[in-house]
Amino acid sequence: MDRNVKVPEDLVEAAIRVARERGSDVADVPIGVIADAAGMSRSTLVRRLGGTRKTLDDAVRAAGVDPGGRPVRDRAIDAAAVLIADNGLAAVTLEGVAAAAGCSLPSLHLAFEGRDGLLSAVFERYMPLLDLENLLSRPPASTEATVRTIYRTFVDGFSREPRVFPAIMADVLARPAGPGREVWVATALPRLLGSVGLWLAGEVEAGRFKPLPLPILAQLLIGPLATHMLLRPALAPVLGAEFPTIEEAVEAFTGAFLDAVTNEGAVLPGGDA
């Protein structure tokens, strides 16, 4: 590639003009669209740019216009997250995300290979899966501290804006055959079982927790706090000062879970934390 290629002003002006008409960044306008606006074929434009799109972006920047170019993947995940938080999973279509993110449908298909791929990426970013995996790869020495930290991790996930995690949980619980089921089964559930599930199984094997079926143990651990966090925005304004703080709720659920599942006479490792 010739790094001294000079991009004609008319090409720069055409790129800026068509980007403004589309309401997008120059970097997100397909090179073929810019070629049409400039009155030439795509191959001719690519040749005049020295074989690289970067030449045009640099020329646009030199003309005083930021070409943009934040990755389509990041913009799409953020746009989908807002749609999910505001309207639920059913509202998320590739067409709607493309419009909200200012990108094209082909670029979304290229980045995610379809709607399920997009939802998987949103789940990955906004559900506390990685946080739980990191926590339970080296859990605190105290069983009580581990439970408490698991709860705090879930609380952080529920509280993170946009509120994607509670929207996903509400949708999956309300519509088990709905649009989130496939992604939940394929993406979230295996990773929860591989982190929280393995830790629970280890506590049972060590004789500290009752040998309850793993799904029951997991529901006892996660279900009460998840229900509390889902209902909290509606209940807090009604109950006012009587409503517990999040930290008080975490402490209450930690104690209740351990009371329910700890084997009689079992000594839990570590001290309070």
N, C-alpha and C positions, 0 to 999 in steps of 0.2 A: 504494500500500500504506500502511495506517495503521501507523506505527512505534510507536504507543502501545498496540498490542493487548496485552491481558493474557491469558496462557494459563491457563485454569483448572487448579487443582492436580490434579484427577482425570485430565486429559489428560496432564500431566507424569508422574504416577504410572503411568498405563497404558503410556506409552512406555518408562519405565524397567523396568517389570515384564516386558513382552514381550521387550525386549532381553536381559534376564537369562535368560529362559526359552530364548531362541534361542542364547545364548552369544555374542552379538555386541554391537557398539557401537550405541547408539541411532541414530546417523547412518546406519547401514547397514540399519535396519529399514524396509522399504517403508512409505510413508505409508498405504497401504490396510490393511496389517496392524495398524498402530497404530489406525486408525479402527475396525476390527473389535473390537480389544481394548477400545476406549472405548465400544463400542455405538452407533456412528453410521456414516453413509456417508462415503465418501472425500471427496465434494464438500462435505459439511457440515464435516468436519474442516479441509479446506483453507480454507474460508470463515472458520472461527473462528480460523485462524492468520493471517488477513489476507493470504492468497494466497502465502505463502512458507514453506518448510520451515525457514528460518533462525530464524524466530520460536520454533519449538518447540525447536530446538537451544539457543538462548539461554536459554530458560526452564529447560531441563534443566540447563544449566551453572549457572544461578542457584540451582538446588536442590542444588548441591554435587556433581553427577555430570558427569564429562567425557563429552560425547556422542560423542567420538571423531571419526571422519570422515576418517581417513587415506584418500587416494584408493584406490578398489578396484583401479585399474590397478597402483599401486605394490605393494599387498599381494599381488596375484595374481602379479606377476612374481617377487617374493621367494619366495612359496610354491612356484611352479613350479620356481624355481632349486634349492631344497632337494630337491624330489622328483627332479629330474634328477640332481643330484649323488649322491643316495643310491641311486637305483634305475634310472637311465637314462631315455632319452627315451620308451621304450615305456610307462613307468609314468605318464606325464603324461596325465591325462584332465581334461576341464573339470570333471567332477563331483569328482574328487580335489582339484583346485586350489581349487574353490569351498569345499570342506569345510576345507581347510588354511588358506585365507585368510579364512574367516568371512564369505563373501559368497554371493550367489545366482547361479544359472546365468544368468538373464536379464541380470544386471549384467555378467557376463563377456562374454556375447555383444555387449552394447552397447559395452563397452570395447575388444574385440579382434576382433569379427566372426568368431569361431570359433577353433579350436585352432591353426591355422597362424599366425593373427595374434598369438596369445599367444606361440608359440614364436619368432616373428620378434622380438618385443619382448625376450624373454629373450636371444636371440642378440645383439641390439643392445647390451644392457647388459653382458653377461658375456664376449663375445668382444672381442678388442682391435682391432676394425675401425676405430673412430673414432680410436684412438691411432695406428694405422698411417697412416691418411689424414692426420692432422695432421703426423706425422713426415715423410712423403714429399711433402707439399706444399712443404716447405722442408727438404730433407735436409741433413745435415752436408756440409761441403766435401770431406771425405775419403770415398772409396768404402769403405774399410775401416771407418771410423767408422759409416757408414750401415748396413753389414751387421751390425756389432756392436750397434747400437741397435735394429735390427729384431729381433735375437735377444733382447735384453733386454725388448723390448715383448712378445714371445711368452711369455717366461718369466714376466713379470708376469701375463699372462692365464692361464697354466696354474696359477699359484700362488694366485690370488685365491680367497678363500672366499665362498660355497660353491664347490666345485671343478666349476663348470659346464662350462668350456671343455674340460678333458680328458674329461669325460663325453660331451660332444657329439662330440668328435673320435673317441673310442673307438667310439661308436655308429655314426657315419657310416662309419668304416673297416670295422667288423665286419659291418654290415648296410647295404650301399649302396642297397638297395631298401627300407630301413626307414623309420620315421616322420620321421626328420630330413632325408631326402633332398630333399624338395620345398622345405623352408625353406632348406636349405643351397644348393641350386641357385638359388633365387629371391633370397635375401638375402645370404648370406655370399660366395659365389663371385664374383658381379659386382663387389662392393666390393673384394675382394682383388685381382682382376685390374685394377681401376681405380686401385689404389694401388701394391702390390708389382709387379704385372704391368707397369704403365707405367714404373716406375723401371727394372726389368730390361730392358725394350725400349729405353729410352734409353741404357743402358750398352752394349747391343749395337750400337746405331746409332752411338755414339761410338767404336766400335772397341775398347772396353776389355774386353768380355766376348765369348766365343766365340759365333758365331751359331747356337746350339742352339735347337731348338724351345722356345717360351716355356713350355709345360707342363713340359718337362724341367728348364729353368732354375729354375722355381718349386719343383719337387720337390727339386732339389739344394739349394736354399736352405732350404726349410721342413721337408722330410721328416726328415732326420737329427736335427735338434733336437726336432721334435715326437715322434719315436719315443723319444728319450732322456727327455723330460719325462713321457711316458706310462709308461715303465718305471721311472723313477727311484724312486717310492715303494716298489716291490718290490725293487729292486736295492740301494738304499742300505743297508738294515739288514743285508744279507747280506755285502756287500763292505767295509763299515765304513770304516776310514781310507784304504783303497785307492781308494775311490770319489771322483771329482773333485768339488770344490765346483761350484756353479752357475756362478760366475764363471769358473772354470777350463774348464768345459764350453763356455761362450760363446766364450772365446778359442780353444779347439781347433776348434770348428765354424766360426768366422770364418775362421781360417787355412785349414782344409780346403776350404771353399767357394771362397775366392779362388784357391787353388792349382788347383782343378778347372776353373774357368770363365774365368780371366783369359787373354786372348790373349798369346801369347809376344811379349815385347818391348813390351807395352803399358805406358804410364806412368799409374798411377792418380792422380787428382787429390787434392791435399791431403796432409796428413801424418797420422801416427797420432794418435788421440784417445782 
